[in-house]
Amino acid sequence: MNVKLIAIGKTDNKEMQNIIALFQNRLKYYINFELEIIPDLKKFKNLSEKQQKEKEGELILKKMQPSDVVILLDEKGKQFSSVEFSKYLQKKMNSGIKQLVFVIGGPYGFSDKIYQKANEKISLSKMTFSHQMVRIFVVEQIYRAFTILRNEPYHHE
């Protein structure tokens, strides 16, 4: 199974980029992982919130294949403990999915088309985080899930 993370907007903070790169590098020992960054919209200040979500949604859809299983990072999604998330990923791998795609939306969330394309929604917390922080959390939790599945000492319980 391949795992892809799609996110809107680049991360300017070098420290955050380094942390993401650290976990991306670690993940290559477990799965094929790809981080796809969609550049921020140009001239978005003239767009309404809905228009911005629709434009971002079009860009996100272009990065997906019809067979992809799409998981949105959404505040209304299901919450997991790290162990539960590792079991969730194991079930996805066992089901024969070719590519699992996690999506972090823009500042206003997702368009209706993206919600329609999505197979599921996951919430990392009831708290609100910056989109840059969410990237770190998602990549780290995917890595943690694989260490749990292999009974490696990264996760302590």
Buried (B, 14 or more C-beta within 10 A) or exposed (E): BEBBBBBBBEBEEEEBBEBBEBBBEBBEEBBEBBBEBBEEBEEBEEBEEEBBBBBBBEBBBEBBEEEBBBBBBBEEBEEBEBBEBBBBBBEBBEEEBEBBBBBBBBBBBBBEBBBEBBEEBBBBEEEEBEBBBBBBBBBBBBBBBBBBBEEEEEBEE
